[in-house]
Amino acid sequence: MAALAAHRRTMYARERLRLADAPEDIAAEARSEGHRTRGEITAPVVTLAIIAPALADLATNAEHATYAMRGAADQAALDKDRTAATAAASALVTDAAEHLA
């Protein structure tokens, strides 16, 4: 969950910079950070799918909802995508808590 939250924060910041036409050096740094945080999602999602296969689809949905923030058309779309990604991660946490209880 922490990896999803970190990538969601990074993608939000990265996309805000893109929408604001930030200088290339700043945008490149944000893209680099986005690649780093995206890489940190894979292992937890795979581990969860192995340990609790019933949660695999929710984990994948949360992962993809976070990735969907990339390329938002405008700030309103970015905010909507971030809300959807947060909701998908929350659904994963809720179902995981019930499943593992």
C-alpha positions in Angstrom: 0.0 0.0 0.0 2.8 2.4 0.8 4.3 1.8 -2.7 0.9 2.6 -4.3 0.6 5.8 -2.2 4.2 6.9 -3.1 3.6 6.3 -6.8 0.3 8.1 -6.7 1.9 11.1 -5.0 4.8 11.1 -7.5 2.5 10.8 -10.5 0.3 13.6 -9.3 3.3 15.9 -8.9 4.8 14.8 -12.2 1.5 15.4 -14.1 1.0 18.8 -12.4 4.5 19.8 -13.7 3.6 18.5 -17.2 0.3 20.4 -17.2 2.1 23.6 -16.1 4.8 23.2 -18.8 7.6 23.0 -16.2 11.2 23.4 -17.4 12.6 20.2 -18.9 15.2 19.6 -16.2 12.5 19.6 -13.5 10.1 17.5 -15.6 12.9 15.0 -16.3 13.6 14.7 -12.6 9.9 14.1 -11.9 9.8 11.4 -14.6 12.8 9.7 -13.1 11.2 9.6 -9.7 8.0 8.2 -11.3 10.0 5.4 -12.9 11.5 4.6 -9.5 8.3 4.6 -7.6 6.5 2.6 -10.3 9.2 -0.1 -10.0 8.5 -0.4 -6.3 4.8 -1.4 -7.0 5.6 -4.6 -8.8 6.9 -6.8 -6.0 4.2 -6.0 -3.5 1.4 -6.7 -6.1 3.0 -10.0 -7.1 3.5 -11.0 -3.5 -0.1 -10.2 -2.6 -1.3 -12.2 -5.6 0.7 -15.2 -4.4 -0.2 -15.0 -0.8 -3.8 -14.1 -1.3 -5.0 -14.8 -4.9 -8.5 -13.6 -4.0 -7.0 -10.1 -3.8 -5.0 -10.2 -7.0 -7.6 -8.4 -9.1 -8.1 -5.6 -6.6 -4.3 -5.2 -6.4 -4.1 -5.0 -10.1 -7.0 -2.5 -10.3 -5.3 -0.3 -7.7 -2.0 -0.5 -9.6 -3.6 0.3 -13.0 -5.7 3.1 -11.5 -2.5 4.7 -10.3 -0.9 4.3 -13.7 -4.0 5.9 -15.4 -3.0 9.3 -13.9 -0.4 9.6 -16.6 -1.3 11.8 -19.5 -4.3 13.5 -17.9 -5.8 16.1 -20.2 -6.1 18.8 -17.6 -6.0 19.5 -13.8 -9.7 18.4 -13.4 -9.0 15.1 -15.1 -5.8 14.6 -13.0 -7.8 15.2 -9.8 -10.5 12.8 -10.9 -7.8 10.1 -11.7 -6.1 10.6 -8.4 -9.5 10.2 -6.6 -10.1 7.0 -8.5 -6.7 5.7 -7.7 -7.1 6.5 -4.0 -10.5 4.8 -4.0 -9.1 1.7 -5.7 -6.3 1.5 -3.1 -8.8 1.9 -0.3 -10.9 -0.9 -1.7 -7.9 -3.1 -1.7 -7.1 -2.3 1.9 -10.7 -2.9 3.0 -11.0 -6.2 1.2 -7.5 -7.3 2.3 -8.4 -6.6 6.0 -11.6 -8.6 5.6 -9.8 -11.5 3.8 -6.9 -11.7 6.2 -8.9 -11.3 9.4 
